[in-house]
Amino acid sequence: MTAGKTDRPAAGHILRYVYLFEEEQRRGRDEGVKERFVVVVGVEGSRYLVAAITTKGEGRKNAIVVPDEIARAAGLVPGSAIVVSEFNRFTWPGFDIRPLMKQPGYIAGRLPPRFTAKIIDAIAAWRAAPVDRD
């Protein structure tokens, strides 16, 4: 984490983050395998909820494919999908957030509000429990 002022993300913002999947945690890991894009799906004061974005989610029942035009506008690879069956929760800024390499700050892009609402509704439908990262 670098020092200095940073914009606080909001729902729909895309960040770089070391996401810990629930399956990885069950196998005893306390840190995710790699950095990946995530989307902010909730903010509760300084607590953030993020869902993983994957390029291997198409056809998975627990993922919603990001339409190609939305993916390109948000800086994602076409065919990306958002996993809606789980999410991570952490206190901003947290140890797992990563600064962007090509620009200052942490916000890599943004999903449109209607699509973000669709993702949040899908997570609520799964009744997913968070993986706490603090």
Secondary structure, DSSP 8 states (H G I E B T S, - for coil): ---S------TTEEEEEE---HHHHHTT-SS-SSEEEEEEEEEETTEEEEEEEESS-TT-TTEEE--HHHHHHHT--TT-EEE-S-EEEEESS-SSEE--SSSSSSEEEE--HHHHHHHHHHHHHHT--EEE--
